[in-house]
Amino acid sequence: MATAFGTVFMPEMAISWFDGSAWSTPEMVPSDSLQLHPGAHVLHYASTCFEGLKAFRHEDGSVKIFRIDRNVARLAQSSRLLSLPALDEAQVTAMIREGVKRFAADVPAPPGSMYIRPTHFGTEPAIGKAAAPSLTSCLYILLSPVGDYFAGGDRPLRLLVEDNGLRCAPHNGMIKSGGNYASALRPTLRAKAQYNVDQVLFCPNGDIQETGAANFLLIDGNEVITKGLDESFLHGITRDSILTLARDLGMKVSERDLTVEELLERAAKPGCEAALSGTAAVLAPVGTLIYHDQEYAVGDGGVGATTLKLRKALNDIQWGRAEDRHGWLTDV
């Protein structure tokens, strides 16, 4: 029986603690336990953020980490926006690289990879600080070897288009925090039970935003349309990579507001495609939209050729099969 994505971990993880004035020297510790005071700020006031990035094995045996600079910068930004202690970005980068280097032999060959999960959270034992930040914190780097996300087949996803609810508080949207995923869980589970969908596409006031765990892209002919960056949703690094490659291929990229009405109108056109972008799947095809109890096929409802082309273009760079023209890969 295949193991679920992200449930196997390397036996050790890199860790560092902030004591209120300085970060401790990073060390490798067993990854199956963590000692924490029951009054720790994170357990009561959700002062936590994380990242998701991957390391890839190339044909020559080398291991490369994809866009580590952008992920570390986003983790530092999330920490600032949550009022967590400031991260030392150089130290975080070194911890990730050293951890991956230590377990380089365990990085799977394509189509697998090593999923990397840096996590930062408040540790101060103070249950009276509901309106004040944690002065101490912890940073650790979990490593999880993962297989082919599409091992069960490339299946077009079904999305519920939700124009009433919100994925999370708008001012927290661009923070990669566990609380944002938790707030999307109940409407997602309800939608799965009622409509047999894979995700909910949150569209507050009719404005296309994102799903609970991925950015949304509409591909209409030679144009990729996706919401322009603001603080209401996560600024996906895979999203940015896909848009960059689309421009490289001569496609028009439109980062702008997209209404539900326009989405449904365009989706009905022959050849139209939609996809979700994220670290795990890279680019997953969307075949069906459900809005006000009615189903709408995106294009022919199948897996789109442009979606596959863009995903392959990114995978080829990650796996060393195409030139890394943008400097996205880092040696361990």
C-alpha positions as CSV (number, residue, x, y, z in Angstrom):
1,M,0.0,0.0,0.0
2,A,1.4,3.4,-1.0
3,T,2.1,5.9,1.8
4,A,0.2,9.2,1.8
5,F,2.0,12.3,0.7
6,G,4.0,13.9,3.5
7,T,3.7,11.0,6.0
8,V,7.3,9.7,5.9
9,F,10.0,11.7,7.5
10,M,13.8,11.6,7.7
11,P,14.9,10.5,11.2
12,E,16.5,13.9,12.1
13,M,15.7,17.5,11.6
14,A,17.6,20.8,11.9
15,I,16.4,23.0,14.8
16,S,17.2,26.4,16.4
17,W,15.6,28.3,19.3
18,F,15.2,32.0,19.8
19,D,15.5,32.9,23.5
20,G,14.4,36.5,23.2
21,S,17.7,38.0,22.2
22,A,19.5,35.5,19.9
23,W,19.1,32.3,17.9
24,S,20.8,29.2,19.2
25,T,23.4,27.4,17.1
26,P,21.4,25.0,14.8
27,E,21.7,21.3,15.6
28,M,20.3,18.1,14.2
29,V,17.9,16.3,16.6
30,P,15.5,13.4,16.3
31,S,12.5,14.4,14.2
32,D,9.9,12.3,16.0
33,S,9.5,14.5,19.1
34,L,9.5,18.1,20.3
35,Q,9.4,19.3,23.9
36,L,7.0,22.2,24.3
37,H,5.4,23.9,27.3
38,P,1.6,23.4,27.4
39,G,1.3,27.2,27.7
40,A,3.3,27.9,24.6
41,H,2.0,30.8,22.6
42,V,1.5,28.8,19.4
43,L,-0.9,26.3,21.1
44,H,-3.2,29.1,22.2
45,Y,-2.9,31.9,19.8
46,A,-1.7,30.2,16.6
47,S,1.6,32.1,16.2
48,T,2.9,29.8,13.5
49,C,4.0,29.8,9.8
50,F,5.7,27.4,7.5
51,E,7.0,26.8,4.0
52,G,6.9,24.0,1.4
53,L,9.7,23.6,-1.1
54,K,11.5,20.6,-2.8
55,A,14.9,19.2,-3.5
56,F,15.3,17.2,-6.7
57,R,17.8,14.5,-7.8
58,H,19.3,15.0,-11.2
59,E,20.6,12.4,-13.6
60,D,24.2,13.0,-12.7
61,G,23.4,12.2,-9.0
62,S,23.5,15.8,-7.8
63,V,20.7,17.3,-5.7
64,K,19.3,20.7,-6.2
65,I,16.8,22.8,-4.2
66,F,14.2,24.7,-6.1
67,R,13.8,28.4,-5.4
68,I,15.1,28.3,-1.8
69,D,15.7,32.1,-1.8
70,R,12.0,32.9,-2.4
71,N,10.7,30.4,0.1
72,V,13.1,31.6,2.8
73,A,12.1,35.2,2.1
74,R,8.4,34.3,2.3
75,L,8.9,32.5,5.6
76,A,10.6,35.6,6.9
77,Q,7.8,37.8,5.6
78,S,5.1,35.5,7.2
79,S,7.1,35.7,10.5
80,R,7.1,39.5,10.4
81,L,3.4,39.7,9.6
82,L,2.6,37.3,12.6
83,S,4.9,39.4,14.8
84,L,7.1,36.4,15.5
85,P,10.8,37.0,16.2
86,A,12.8,38.0,13.1
87,L,14.5,35.1,11.3
88,D,18.1,35.1,10.2
89,E,17.5,34.3,6.5
90,A,21.1,33.2,6.0
91,Q,20.8,30.8,8.9
92,V,17.5,29.4,7.7
93,T,19.0,28.8,4.2
94,A,22.0,27.0,5.7
95,M,19.8,24.8,7.9
96,I,17.8,23.7,4.9
97,R,20.9,23.0,2.7
98,E,22.7,21.1,5.5
99,G,19.7,19.0,6.2
100,V,19.2,18.1,2.6
101,K,22.9,17.4,2.2
102,R,22.8,15.1,5.2
103,F,20.0,13.0,3.7
104,A,21.0,13.5,0.0
105,A,21.1,9.8,-0.5
106,D,17.4,9.6,0.4
107,V,16.2,12.2,-2.2
108,P,14.1,10.1,-4.6
109,A,14.8,10.0,-8.3
110,P,12.2,11.6,-10.7
111,P,9.2,11.8,-10.5
112,G,9.8,11.9,-6.8
113,S,11.5,14.5,-4.7
114,M,12.4,15.6,-1.1
115,Y,9.7,17.8,0.3
116,I,11.1,20.4,2.7
117,R,8.9,21.9,5.5
118,P,10.5,24.8,7.5
119,T,8.3,25.7,10.4
120,H,8.5,28.7,12.8
121,F,6.3,29.1,15.9
122,G,6.0,31.1,19.1
123,T,7.1,29.2,22.3
124,E,6.7,31.7,25.1
125,P,4.7,30.1,27.9
126,A,2.3,32.9,28.5
127,I,-1.5,32.3,28.2
128,G,-2.2,36.0,29.0
129,K,-0.8,37.2,25.7
130,A,-3.8,37.0,23.4
131,A,-3.1,40.5,22.2
132,A,0.7,40.4,22.4
133,P,3.4,38.4,20.4
134,S,5.6,35.6,21.6
135,L,9.1,36.9,22.5
136,T,10.6,33.4,22.0
137,S,10.3,30.9,19.2
138,C,11.5,27.8,17.5
139,L,12.4,27.0,13.9
140,Y,12.8,23.5,12.6
141,I,13.2,21.9,9.1
142,L,11.4,18.7,8.4
143,L,12.3,16.5,5.4
144,S,9.9,14.1,3.7
145,P,10.7,12.0,0.7
146,V,7.6,12.0,-1.6
147,G,6.7,10.1,-4.8
148,D,4.8,11.0,-7.9
149,Y,1.8,13.3,-7.0
150,F,0.0,11.9,-10.1
151,A,0.8,8.2,-9.5
152,G,-2.9,7.5,-9.5
153,G,-3.4,9.2,-12.9
154,D,-3.8,12.8,-14.1
155,R,-7.4,13.4,-13.2
156,P,-9.1,16.8,-13.8
157,L,-10.3,18.3,-10.6
158,R,-13.8,19.4,-9.6
159,L,-14.1,22.8,-7.8
160,L,-17.0,24.4,-6.0
161,V,-17.1,28.1,-6.8
162,E,-18.0,29.8,-3.5
163,D,-18.9,33.5,-3.6
164,N,-20.2,33.8,0.0
165,G,-17.4,32.6,2.2
166,L,-13.7,33.5,2.7
167,R,-10.7,31.3,2.8
168,C,-9.3,33.3,5.7
169,A,-9.2,36.9,7.1
170,P,-8.2,39.1,4.1
171,H,-5.4,40.9,5.9
172,N,-3.8,37.5,6.7
173,G,-4.1,36.0,3.2
174,M,-0.5,36.3,2.1
175,I,0.8,34.6,5.3
176,K,1.5,30.9,5.0
177,S,0.0,30.1,8.4
178,G,-1.7,27.0,9.6
179,G,-4.6,29.1,10.8
180,N,-5.5,30.0,7.2
181,Y,-5.7,26.3,6.2
182,A,-7.7,25.5,9.3
183,S,-10.3,28.2,8.4
184,A,-10.8,26.7,4.9
185,L,-11.2,23.2,6.2
186,R,-14.8,23.2,7.3
187,P,-16.2,24.7,4.0
188,T,-14.0,22.4,2.0
189,L,-15.2,19.3,3.9
190,R,-18.8,20.4,3.5
191,A,-18.3,21.0,-0.2
192,K,-16.7,17.6,-0.7
193,A,-19.6,15.9,1.1
194,Q,-22.3,17.8,-0.8
195,Y,-20.9,18.1,-4.3
196,N,-18.1,15.5,-4.5
197,V,-15.5,18.2,-5.3
198,D,-11.8,18.3,-4.7
199,Q,-11.4,21.9,-3.5
200,V,-13.4,25.1,-3.0
201,L,-12.5,28.1,-5.1
202,F,-13.1,31.1,-2.8
203,C,-14.6,34.1,-4.7
204,P,-15.6,36.7,-2.1
205,N,-18.1,39.2,-3.6
206,G,-17.7,37.4,-7.0
207,D,-13.9,38.0,-7.2
208,I,-11.8,34.9,-8.0
209,Q,-9.2,34.4,-5.3
210,E,-7.7,31.0,-4.6
211,T,-8.6,27.5,-3.2
212,G,-7.9,26.4,0.3
213,A,-4.4,25.1,-0.7
214,A,-3.5,26.4,-4.2
215,N,-3.5,29.4,-6.6
216,F,-6.0,29.4,-9.5
217,L,-5.1,30.0,-13.1
218,L,-7.4,30.3,-16.2
219,I,-5.8,29.5,-19.5
220,D,-7.7,30.9,-22.5
221,G,-5.9,30.2,-25.7
222,N,-2.5,32.0,-25.5
223,E,-3.5,33.9,-22.3
224,V,-3.0,33.0,-18.7
225,I,-5.3,34.9,-16.3
226,T,-4.8,35.0,-12.6
227,K,-5.5,37.3,-9.7
228,G,-3.1,40.2,-9.3
229,L,-1.1,40.1,-6.1
230,D,-2.5,41.7,-3.0
231,E,-2.5,40.8,0.7
232,S,-5.7,38.7,0.5
233,F,-4.2,35.5,-0.8
234,L,-0.9,33.6,-0.8
235,H,1.7,34.7,-3.3
236,G,2.6,31.2,-4.6
237,I,6.1,30.6,-5.7
238,T,5.0,27.8,-8.1
239,R,2.4,30.4,-9.4
240,D,5.3,32.8,-10.1
241,S,7.4,30.1,-11.8
242,I,4.5,29.0,-14.1
243,L,3.8,32.6,-15.1
244,T,7.5,33.2,-15.8
245,L,7.6,30.1,-18.0
246,A,4.4,31.1,-19.8
247,R,6.0,34.4,-20.7
248,D,9.1,32.6,-21.9
249,L,6.8,30.5,-24.2
250,G,5.4,33.7,-25.7
251,M,2.1,33.6,-23.8
252,K,0.2,36.6,-22.6
253,V,0.1,36.8,-18.8
254,S,-2.7,38.9,-17.2
255,E,-2.6,39.4,-13.5
256,R,-5.9,41.1,-12.7
257,D,-9.2,40.8,-11.1
258,L,-11.4,38.0,-12.6
259,T,-15.1,37.7,-11.8
260,V,-17.1,34.5,-11.5
261,E,-19.2,35.7,-14.4
262,E,-16.2,36.1,-16.7
263,L,-14.7,32.8,-15.5
264,L,-17.9,30.8,-16.4
265,E,-18.2,32.6,-19.7
266,R,-14.6,31.9,-20.7
267,A,-14.6,28.4,-19.3
268,A,-17.4,27.4,-21.7
269,K,-15.2,28.1,-24.8
270,P,-13.6,25.2,-26.6
271,G,-10.0,24.8,-25.7
272,C,-10.2,26.8,-22.5
273,E,-8.3,25.3,-19.5
274,A,-8.0,25.9,-15.7
275,A,-5.5,24.7,-13.3
276,L,-4.3,24.9,-9.6
277,S,-0.7,25.7,-8.9
278,G,1.2,24.6,-5.8
279,T,4.4,22.9,-4.6
280,A,3.0,19.4,-4.4
281,A,1.2,19.1,-7.7
282,V,3.0,21.9,-9.6
283,L,0.0,22.4,-11.9
284,A,-3.2,20.3,-11.5
285,P,-5.9,20.5,-14.2
286,V,-9.4,21.6,-13.4
287,G,-12.2,20.0,-15.5
288,T,-15.4,21.0,-13.7
289,L,-16.7,24.1,-11.9
290,I,-19.9,23.9,-9.7
291,Y,-21.7,27.2,-9.1
292,H,-25.1,27.6,-7.5
293,D,-25.7,23.8,-7.8
294,Q,-25.0,23.8,-11.6
295,E,-22.0,22.1,-13.2
296,Y,-19.9,23.8,-15.8
297,A,-17.2,22.0,-17.8
298,V,-14.0,23.8,-18.4
299,G,-13.3,23.4,-22.1
300,D,-14.0,19.8,-22.8
301,G,-13.7,18.9,-19.1
302,G,-10.5,17.0,-19.6
303,V,-6.8,17.6,-19.0
304,G,-5.6,20.5,-21.0
305,A,-2.6,20.4,-23.4
306,T,-1.3,23.8,-22.3
307,T,-1.5,22.8,-18.6
308,L,0.6,19.7,-19.3
309,K,3.1,21.8,-21.4
310,L,3.6,24.3,-18.6
311,R,3.9,21.7,-15.9
312,K,6.4,19.8,-18.0
313,A,8.4,22.9,-18.6
314,L,8.8,23.5,-14.9
315,N,9.4,19.8,-14.1
316,D,12.2,19.7,-16.7
317,I,14.0,22.5,-15.0
318,Q,13.5,21.0,-11.5
319,W,14.8,17.6,-12.7
320,G,17.7,19.0,-14.7
321,R,16.3,18.1,-18.1
322,A,16.1,21.7,-19.3
323,E,18.4,24.8,-18.8
324,D,17.8,26.7,-15.6
325,R,17.7,30.1,-17.3
326,H,16.4,31.9,-14.2
327,G,18.8,30.7,-11.6
328,W,16.1,28.8,-9.6
329,L,18.2,25.8,-8.6
330,T,20.6,25.8,-5.6
331,D,23.3,23.1,-4.9
332,V,23.2,21.4,-1.5
